[in-house]
Amino acid sequence: SDVSGLITGITRGTTKAHITRAVLEAMAYSARDLIEVMKLEGDLELSKLCVDGGASQNDFLMQFQSDITNKIVDRPVESESTALGAAYLCEIALGIRSVNEVASARKTQRLFTPDENREKYEKLYEGWQKAVKRCLV
């Protein structure tokens, strides 16, 4: 069942700021969901998350994503990677650069490290899972 677009816990006191924060948190929770599936289904454990795109410029989102996933989040200097990736692929295809040279060209702008209070973030994640289950009914 599709739960996109569903919000739980809204009251008359809910503001635009609450909804904005909920959307950002949902992005991080969804990343955690994906990481959990990768661990269960693919026996894959990530050491860190390398992020890009417009949302990666939001410090709150990147820190919350680090906290909720318990992973270092690595934001590059160049966050808009679509055009850059296309240029790199052309360079590889033309023999101008190797795959290793392209990979080493990525420079970190900032690392976000997870909060050590794991109990807090595990409880928040459990709350997320409960909210998702309520939406599936």
Disulfide bonds with the S-S distance in Angstrom:
none
